[in-house]
């Protein structure tokens, strides 16, 4: 009899465990739900992206033209298309495995309401919204509470909110001015010219006995062909000094680009202008120093 009671007890325990597992698996607030795709859209269809922060106080817009992304707030300047595509891909693949709430009070506490949020991404195809995700507070590293537009459920998501950067300058393509060395034949300065020959940067008009310091000439050329800048703008309010540092890049197709490095009056700040566009590029001080050529003699090896 005792053995029979023990058997029934084991069966009862097993049934209770099974019921508990089934209840957990079907609980919408359980962390053990099967991960499901959060947003339903095709990344390839997205041609406009709007990012908002601080409940809409800060906004940046990205628009796709042909295969490139542009920044209207920066006069249509080229955005970092790889960065934009990476964000869209991450949003498309975003999964939810845990619904933490379904009521408005909790959504308010987690800052995932329409009028109270930390970050929001709205993706368009033409004028049609294909996805909208509102993000709130963060419960931990690489985690954030989020809500899909039109739904009440608040999800605990694995996502870096820094990817929704609301500063248009941070989306600008910082490599937009780069030119490959193999596409250049000369870089002309006041006083001397760098000539590219057989993959090396040589100096014009030097004594036959003189030897060019190829490491120094290559360093200078690389800094000019890959100029660094912090910000870009169509217009600036600053006034410039009358004189400016000028150099010209001659490309293999015969075209020329003239660069003007202009100093702001009364400030230790410079802007770069290039003849093939209308933008002003704010250059950090270390880059100004790197782009300023030394005297011609200092690019020769010391005897």
Order of alpha helices (4+ residues) and beta strands (2+ residues): alpha-beta-beta-beta-beta-beta-alpha-beta-beta-alpha-beta-beta-beta-beta-beta-beta-beta-beta-beta-alpha-beta-beta-beta-beta-beta-alpha
